[in-house]
Amino acid sequence: MGISTAETRPATTAAARGVTVWQIATAVAGLLAGAGVAWILSRHGSNSFGVPKLPFAVPVVVLVGWSFIAGGLLYWRSRPENHLWAVLIFQGFAWFGSMLNNSPNPVLFTIGQLVYPWQYASGLYLILSFPSGRLRGGLARAMVAIAIFLVTVGNLFWLLFADSHHSMCRTCPANLLEVTRDDAVVVGVFYVFRISGIVIALTSIGLLALRWRRASRAQRHAVMPVAVAGLVAFCALTVSYGARLAGASSPNALDAFAFYAAAAVPVAVLAVLIQRRLARGAVAGLVVELGEPGPGADPRAALSRALGDPSLALGYWFAAESRYVDRNGRPVELPEAGGGRRSTVVERDGQPVAVLIHDAALEHNAGLVESVSAAAGLALQNERLQAELRARLVELQASRARLVEATDAERRRIERDLHDGTQQRLVSIAMSLGLAEAKLPADPEHAKPIVAETRTALAVALAELRDLTQGIYPTILSERGLSAALDELCSRSALTAHLRLFLDGRLPIPVETAAYYVVSEALTNAAKHSRAAEVRVAASCSNGILTVEVADDGVGGAGNGRGSGLRGLADRVEALDGRLTVSSPPGRGTTLRAEFPCG
């Protein structure tokens, strides 16, 4: 059993990926960073720029940082192509780094003050890009870019003029980046930070609400914990910053609320990861459900519940026409790249069995799609056989309708040709004979031209009848066989035709007739549409299979869609249990190949 997508290579399960040295090193560094921060906070407490003095604040700080790093490592191992793992790990270390401003050491304190706001920029990126790890839209990119500028350049500028004892806290160690004290600059930058933070937070709330409104059910299910946690964090940040601008003392209850709201974000990320793991673990129930007896049961409903996507659609591989059909045999179109839908192909023994057309949100949970597809493989294979049978019945009905329509059209053409051509000429001949009969006794000399003209008209009428009967059924085919008939077709072709024959004796009449008309129609199409200089015709019979091939050197781009002459040929070939294929890449000519059982 194999699973592949229309846009990506087959997914590799997380269990199959080994843990790298870099991942181990990152985990060890995260443990040490958490332990170091816990030691600093336990021994020296917190200042006004650090952790709120609340119960369990120190354990919460450590667990939040470790949660960020653990979530990043899990993403790194399961989805390395999703750069969200790097954002999560950075957020974890930025969180720990921001706690260094609680140290009495001036170096650590200055480093802590420098990296303290970085967590806001990475947290903004995390919430707005979850779960793809990519920012969507110019507004989200602009907000993240502004946030990065503020927390790096803006914060560094602020530190150049901020006196630690006056601008930060009375017990804080020295700010080693201070160049000169300028309280006006410090206050101005302070207001820019707070106002910008409120604007970014409110804009992010509106952006999340807009995305939620436009999202499908599967997309909402994939992001709900992180979206809710992010929404609460943005609201808490807005209220906290607003209180600071209004003159509230710091730290206060609103700062504590903002602290715990930010702490909920990594918990939400881990909740999403756990939710995905549980969904994959529930696949065993899907196997039981699909294995239950039930005539006519549609596996789509069970797969839809397992994937959490009500919009799921199934297509089954119809090998005879190299396309997908639904369970009723109707064609299924695969989604285009870049849209809101994705397709995952389910294979068995290297051959396509079915395709799952699902919401694009599931591409971020490829493990679940892979597990569900593997579990449903046998049921999909059985359903594929039923769908293929229904597709053949649908095609048979359509083929019969086309044959009836083609027969009626041919009858009308014969009637029209006889009425407008041969019948009119015969009437004219009858009138000419009547006139000659009247003139013959009295004026034989004047009757001779009339007789000659009548003879010429009769010859033309006979030629027209011969052409008409040739179109109905070629005489040379019934008298001399397929080889001679193909030779005559090539000699009358409007293009230079090269014929190669490997035929011994006569073949069944229906087979010879179908092969003749395949070549005839192919030569006609090549002359009309291909803009070719020459055409090659080959016919051979081997192992009970007659193979006829017509290839030109034209512009290509032909098809066997409905309404084309090739569709009628396909009906004629398939009526004899044969197969017609057309290869026509643009600019490389067209090759038509028909195979008939002739044993």
C-alpha angles and dihedrals in degrees: 000000000000134000126204136164131226092243105029140042120262111293120250118220119242092239090061093058118085124225109257128220090248091055091051091047091050092050092049092047090050092052092049092046091051092047091049093050091047090053092050094048094044094050103035104023121214137297130214091278094048137056119338112253095248135132114280091006094133096051089045091053092052095044092048093053092045090048091055092049094043091050090050092050091050091051090045091055098042103032110018091163089063106082091205087097090066091049092051094048092047090049090053095051091042088053091052091043091054089060093062090084086077090068120101089219109102093217095051091041092053092047089050092051091048096052097032097099095041090089090064093059095045091044090052090050091047095053097042095045100041125156101006097045089227126106113235120211135010094268094060092046092049093051093049091047091051091047092051091050092050096047094046114028095021095048093046090051090051092051092053090066103027119106108210096217095047105031100032116024137319094242096044118117121243122298102235093197094058112120098173135344115254113164094184092058091045093052092045093051089045091058092045090053095049097043092045090048092052092048092048092046094049092045090050090051090053092046092050091048091050092049091048091053093050096041124104122238092261092050092050091049091052097052105025100107094046093041092052093045091048092048091052091046092051091048092048091048091050093051093045094049091044090054090050091052089049090058102260116159120251134265099031140150092278090056089053090050091051090048094054092041089057089047090059094062098076089043088056091050091052089047089058091050092048090047090055092049092051091049090054090047090055091062089094088068089054091057090053092047094050091046094056114108115254126139114232093008114164113221090204093085094052093045091047091055093046092051095039091233116123090185093063115136128191130213126187124212113252102196095188091068099021095238142101124260133185123244089275093055097254119136118267121211118215117229119260121248116266096028131111094267133072134193128220118194118215114209133191121195089349094305126108114253106171144338127231113213106198145156116292089237090075092066086079089058098047091151091064093048090049094049093047092047092049092047093049095044098105094043090049091050091053091046090048091060090052091047091049090053091050090047090053090051091049091048091046091053092047091046092052091050091050092048091051090048092047091049092051091047091050091050091051091049093051091047091049094047092049093046098044098036123018096025093053092048092050090051089050091049090051091052091047091051089050091052092047090050090054094048099038100083095042102034115015094171093059090047094059096072089049091053092048091049090049091051091052092049090049091052090051091049091051090050091051091050090049092052090047094051090043088058091049094049125341112241094210090059093056094042104039107014139239098308094058092041092053090047090054091047091053092047090054094044118123088223128057103270127198114201127201118182130188100173129132117198130326127326130209109295096239090052093048091047094050092046091049093053092045090058092041093052092043092053091047092050092047091052093047104039115010101068086216127160097212143001134213122216123192132175127181138163119211134155092358094306124112110208120195120184131183118185129177133186095229136120097288123206096123121146142189097231124143114285096033126110089243091066090061091049090051089054091051092048095045090049086067093047089257133131132235122198130180125200113188115154111181112268095008104083132249128281119192117192127184127185124195130183104236105164 
